[in-house]
Amino acid sequence: MNAFLKGAALALGIVFSAVASAEVEVNINEADADTLASQLTGVGQSRAMAIIEHRETHGPFQAVDELTAVSGIGNSTLDANRDRLAVD
């Protein structure tokens, strides 16, 4: 393989790697339990169900910080996921 093709292959690899590692945004007002559990660090099925129960009981979250009102979700879980959380 010539130098041009090696360079092009390397550039494509970098682009595909960046796309694959991009974090998924999770809307905590719309996501189902499977999405919450699979996309959020420290959130399993029971905590995902607690998030859904909280929003059904208290209405939609106005800010991601309100997630700590859910039983089992503390500041460390919120901080681990903050960059990928959305409320709208």
PyMOL commands that place a pseudoatom at each C-alpha (Angstrom):
pseudoatom trace, name=CA, resn=MET, resi=1, chain=A, elem=C, hetatm=0, pos=[0.000, 0.000, 0.000]
pseudoatom trace, name=CA, resn=ASN, resi=2, chain=A, elem=C, hetatm=0, pos=[1.439, 3.366, -0.908]
pseudoatom trace, name=CA, resn=ALA, resi=3, chain=A, elem=C, hetatm=0, pos=[1.832, 6.236, 1.561]
pseudoatom trace, name=CA, resn=PHE, resi=4, chain=A, elem=C, hetatm=0, pos=[-1.283, 8.051, 0.296]
pseudoatom trace, name=CA, resn=LEU, resi=5, chain=A, elem=C, hetatm=0, pos=[-3.523, 5.029, 0.836]
pseudoatom trace, name=CA, resn=LYS, resi=6, chain=A, elem=C, hetatm=0, pos=[-2.050, 4.395, 4.290]
pseudoatom trace, name=CA, resn=GLY, resi=7, chain=A, elem=C, hetatm=0, pos=[-2.735, 8.013, 5.239]
pseudoatom trace, name=CA, resn=ALA, resi=8, chain=A, elem=C, hetatm=0, pos=[-6.278, 7.866, 3.889]
pseudoatom trace, name=CA, resn=ALA, resi=9, chain=A, elem=C, hetatm=0, pos=[-6.953, 4.613, 5.735]
pseudoatom trace, name=CA, resn=LEU, resi=10, chain=A, elem=C, hetatm=0, pos=[-5.624, 6.116, 8.970]
pseudoatom trace, name=CA, resn=ALA, resi=11, chain=A, elem=C, hetatm=0, pos=[-7.784, 9.232, 8.538]
pseudoatom trace, name=CA, resn=LEU, resi=12, chain=A, elem=C, hetatm=0, pos=[-10.902, 7.138, 7.929]
pseudoatom trace, name=CA, resn=GLY, resi=13, chain=A, elem=C, hetatm=0, pos=[-10.125, 5.027, 10.966]
pseudoatom trace, name=CA, resn=ILE, resi=14, chain=A, elem=C, hetatm=0, pos=[-9.883, 8.116, 13.130]
pseudoatom trace, name=CA, resn=VAL, resi=15, chain=A, elem=C, hetatm=0, pos=[-13.185, 9.486, 11.801]
pseudoatom trace, name=CA, resn=PHE, resi=16, chain=A, elem=C, hetatm=0, pos=[-15.029, 6.199, 12.339]
pseudoatom trace, name=CA, resn=SER, resi=17, chain=A, elem=C, hetatm=0, pos=[-13.546, 5.853, 15.815]
pseudoatom trace, name=CA, resn=ALA, resi=18, chain=A, elem=C, hetatm=0, pos=[-14.737, 9.328, 16.792]
pseudoatom trace, name=CA, resn=VAL, resi=19, chain=A, elem=C, hetatm=0, pos=[-18.248, 8.630, 15.506]
pseudoatom trace, name=CA, resn=ALA, resi=20, chain=A, elem=C, hetatm=0, pos=[-18.432, 5.289, 17.314]
pseudoatom trace, name=CA, resn=SER, resi=21, chain=A, elem=C, hetatm=0, pos=[-17.332, 6.792, 20.619]
pseudoatom trace, name=CA, resn=ALA, resi=22, chain=A, elem=C, hetatm=0, pos=[-19.734, 9.752, 20.526]
pseudoatom trace, name=CA, resn=GLU, resi=23, chain=A, elem=C, hetatm=0, pos=[-21.974, 9.700, 23.555]
pseudoatom trace, name=CA, resn=VAL, resi=24, chain=A, elem=C, hetatm=0, pos=[-25.675, 9.221, 23.121]
pseudoatom trace, name=CA, resn=GLU, resi=25, chain=A, elem=C, hetatm=0, pos=[-27.921, 11.927, 24.538]
pseudoatom trace, name=CA, resn=VAL, resi=26, chain=A, elem=C, hetatm=0, pos=[-30.641, 10.492, 26.762]
pseudoatom trace, name=CA, resn=ASN, resi=27, chain=A, elem=C, hetatm=0, pos=[-33.809, 12.492, 27.347]
pseudoatom trace, name=CA, resn=ILE, resi=28, chain=A, elem=C, hetatm=0, pos=[-34.870, 11.493, 30.855]
pseudoatom trace, name=CA, resn=ASN, resi=29, chain=A, elem=C, hetatm=0, pos=[-38.404, 12.724, 30.175]
pseudoatom trace, name=CA, resn=GLU, resi=30, chain=A, elem=C, hetatm=0, pos=[-38.923, 10.437, 27.185]
pseudoatom trace, name=CA, resn=ALA, resi=31, chain=A, elem=C, hetatm=0, pos=[-36.582, 7.448, 27.439]
pseudoatom trace, name=CA, resn=ASP, resi=32, chain=A, elem=C, hetatm=0, pos=[-37.960, 4.028, 28.288]
pseudoatom trace, name=CA, resn=ALA, resi=33, chain=A, elem=C, hetatm=0, pos=[-36.492, 1.826, 31.025]
pseudoatom trace, name=CA, resn=ASP, resi=34, chain=A, elem=C, hetatm=0, pos=[-34.333, -0.216, 28.651]
pseudoatom trace, name=CA, resn=THR, resi=35, chain=A, elem=C, hetatm=0, pos=[-32.757, 2.926, 27.197]
pseudoatom trace, name=CA, resn=LEU, resi=36, chain=A, elem=C, hetatm=0, pos=[-32.126, 4.457, 30.610]
pseudoatom trace, name=CA, resn=ALA, resi=37, chain=A, elem=C, hetatm=0, pos=[-30.571, 1.244, 31.923]
pseudoatom trace, name=CA, resn=SER, resi=38, chain=A, elem=C, hetatm=0, pos=[-28.398, 0.605, 28.887]
pseudoatom trace, name=CA, resn=GLN, resi=39, chain=A, elem=C, hetatm=0, pos=[-27.210, 4.164, 28.233]
pseudoatom trace, name=CA, resn=LEU, resi=40, chain=A, elem=C, hetatm=0, pos=[-26.638, 5.529, 31.738]
pseudoatom trace, name=CA, resn=THR, resi=41, chain=A, elem=C, hetatm=0, pos=[-23.747, 4.575, 34.001]
pseudoatom trace, name=CA, resn=GLY, resi=42, chain=A, elem=C, hetatm=0, pos=[-24.865, 3.212, 37.365]
pseudoatom trace, name=CA, resn=VAL, resi=43, chain=A, elem=C, hetatm=0, pos=[-28.498, 2.846, 36.314]
pseudoatom trace, name=CA, resn=GLY, resi=44, chain=A, elem=C, hetatm=0, pos=[-29.972, -0.632, 36.083]
pseudoatom trace, name=CA, resn=GLN, resi=45, chain=A, elem=C, hetatm=0, pos=[-33.547, -1.699, 35.454]
pseudoatom trace, name=CA, resn=SER, resi=46, chain=A, elem=C, hetatm=0, pos=[-34.793, -0.917, 38.969]
pseudoatom trace, name=CA, resn=ARG, resi=47, chain=A, elem=C, hetatm=0, pos=[-33.367, 2.619, 38.973]
pseudoatom trace, name=CA, resn=ALA, resi=48, chain=A, elem=C, hetatm=0, pos=[-34.626, 3.141, 35.427]
pseudoatom trace, name=CA, resn=MET, resi=49, chain=A, elem=C, hetatm=0, pos=[-38.110, 2.170, 36.563]
pseudoatom trace, name=CA, resn=ALA, resi=50, chain=A, elem=C, hetatm=0, pos=[-37.762, 4.548, 39.532]
pseudoatom trace, name=CA, resn=ILE, resi=51, chain=A, elem=C, hetatm=0, pos=[-36.915, 7.389, 37.113]
pseudoatom trace, name=CA, resn=ILE, resi=52, chain=A, elem=C, hetatm=0, pos=[-40.018, 6.629, 35.052]
pseudoatom trace, name=CA, resn=GLU, resi=53, chain=A, elem=C, hetatm=0, pos=[-42.209, 6.322, 38.146]
pseudoatom trace, name=CA, resn=HIS, resi=54, chain=A, elem=C, hetatm=0, pos=[-40.910, 9.655, 39.450]
pseudoatom trace, name=CA, resn=ARG, resi=55, chain=A, elem=C, hetatm=0, pos=[-41.656, 11.509, 36.209]
pseudoatom trace, name=CA, resn=GLU, resi=56, chain=A, elem=C, hetatm=0, pos=[-45.112, 9.932, 35.968]
pseudoatom trace, name=CA, resn=THR, resi=57, chain=A, elem=C, hetatm=0, pos=[-45.901, 10.936, 39.561]
pseudoatom trace, name=CA, resn=HIS, resi=58, chain=A, elem=C, hetatm=0, pos=[-44.285, 14.388, 39.652]
pseudoatom trace, name=CA, resn=GLY, resi=59, chain=A, elem=C, hetatm=0, pos=[-44.333, 15.420, 36.003]
pseudoatom trace, name=CA, resn=PRO, resi=60, chain=A, elem=C, hetatm=0, pos=[-41.410, 15.940, 33.661]
pseudoatom trace, name=CA, resn=PHE, resi=61, chain=A, elem=C, hetatm=0, pos=[-37.981, 16.869, 34.945]
pseudoatom trace, name=CA, resn=GLN, resi=62, chain=A, elem=C, hetatm=0, pos=[-37.271, 20.571, 34.436]
pseudoatom trace, name=CA, resn=ALA, resi=63, chain=A, elem=C, hetatm=0, pos=[-33.495, 20.176, 34.879]
pseudoatom trace, name=CA, resn=VAL, resi=64, chain=A, elem=C, hetatm=0, pos=[-31.133, 17.208, 34.942]
pseudoatom trace, name=CA, resn=ASP, resi=65, chain=A, elem=C, hetatm=0, pos=[-30.179, 18.053, 38.551]
pseudoatom trace, name=CA, resn=GLU, resi=66, chain=A, elem=C, hetatm=0, pos=[-33.702, 17.014, 39.592]
pseudoatom trace, name=CA, resn=LEU, resi=67, chain=A, elem=C, hetatm=0, pos=[-32.702, 13.421, 38.855]
pseudoatom trace, name=CA, resn=THR, resi=68, chain=A, elem=C, hetatm=0, pos=[-31.244, 13.222, 42.385]
pseudoatom trace, name=CA, resn=ALA, resi=69, chain=A, elem=C, hetatm=0, pos=[-34.818, 13.362, 43.721]
pseudoatom trace, name=CA, resn=VAL, resi=70, chain=A, elem=C, hetatm=0, pos=[-35.200, 9.780, 42.455]
pseudoatom trace, name=CA, resn=SER, resi=71, chain=A, elem=C, hetatm=0, pos=[-34.461, 7.157, 45.086]
pseudoatom trace, name=CA, resn=GLY, resi=72, chain=A, elem=C, hetatm=0, pos=[-31.102, 5.542, 44.390]
pseudoatom trace, name=CA, resn=ILE, resi=73, chain=A, elem=C, hetatm=0, pos=[-29.781, 8.354, 42.194]
pseudoatom trace, name=CA, resn=GLY, resi=74, chain=A, elem=C, hetatm=0, pos=[-27.153, 10.412, 43.959]
pseudoatom trace, name=CA, resn=ASN, resi=75, chain=A, elem=C, hetatm=0, pos=[-24.727, 13.108, 42.940]
pseudoatom trace, name=CA, resn=SER, resi=76, chain=A, elem=C, hetatm=0, pos=[-22.107, 10.591, 41.798]
pseudoatom trace, name=CA, resn=THR, resi=77, chain=A, elem=C, hetatm=0, pos=[-24.551, 8.906, 39.402]
pseudoatom trace, name=CA, resn=LEU, resi=78, chain=A, elem=C, hetatm=0, pos=[-25.736, 12.287, 38.152]
pseudoatom trace, name=CA, resn=ASP, resi=79, chain=A, elem=C, hetatm=0, pos=[-22.166, 13.500, 37.625]
pseudoatom trace, name=CA, resn=ALA, resi=80, chain=A, elem=C, hetatm=0, pos=[-21.187, 10.304, 35.791]
pseudoatom trace, name=CA, resn=ASN, resi=81, chain=A, elem=C, hetatm=0, pos=[-24.000, 10.898, 33.298]
pseudoatom trace, name=CA, resn=ARG, resi=82, chain=A, elem=C, hetatm=0, pos=[-24.445, 14.669, 33.252]
pseudoatom trace, name=CA, resn=ASP, resi=83, chain=A, elem=C, hetatm=0, pos=[-22.872, 15.180, 29.794]
pseudoatom trace, name=CA, resn=ARG, resi=84, chain=A, elem=C, hetatm=0, pos=[-25.352, 12.868, 28.101]
pseudoatom trace, name=CA, resn=LEU, resi=85, chain=A, elem=C, hetatm=0, pos=[-28.562, 13.834, 29.918]
pseudoatom trace, name=CA, resn=ALA, resi=86, chain=A, elem=C, hetatm=0, pos=[-31.291, 16.014, 28.460]
pseudoatom trace, name=CA, resn=VAL, resi=87, chain=A, elem=C, hetatm=0, pos=[-34.757, 17.092, 29.601]
pseudoatom trace, name=CA, resn=ASP, resi=88, chain=A, elem=C, hetatm=0, pos=[-36.070, 18.396, 26.278]
for i in range(1, 88): cmd.bond("trace and resi %d" % i, "trace and resi %d" % (i + 1))
show_as sticks, trace
zoom trace
